[in-house]
Amino acid sequence: MFVVETSRLLPHPPTAVFAVAGDRRLSPRWRTRLADLAEPPLPADADPPRHLAWRGRGAAFALDRSLALEPSAAGTRVTYH
């Protein structure tokens, strides 16, 4: 299994980040590496505005991704798993 995790601080409140992350129409704008998937990722789990998860399938792999959103004084700490 291959695991990737990255984190970034965004200057927006968790509700705004969750609204963009949860809108499938906007996902090509911020999830740019989805071209290898056989089908677009589908929402698998959500706990607004703290957690959002997706599942997808590529030709040779399954994809499980999630976002953890933590409020901070500067906005939202987003951890992408």
Summary of the structure (lengths in Angstrom):
residues: 81
radius of gyration: 12.8
end to end distance: 12.9
largest distance: 41.6
contacts: 196
relative contact order: 0.29
helix: 15%
strand: 51%
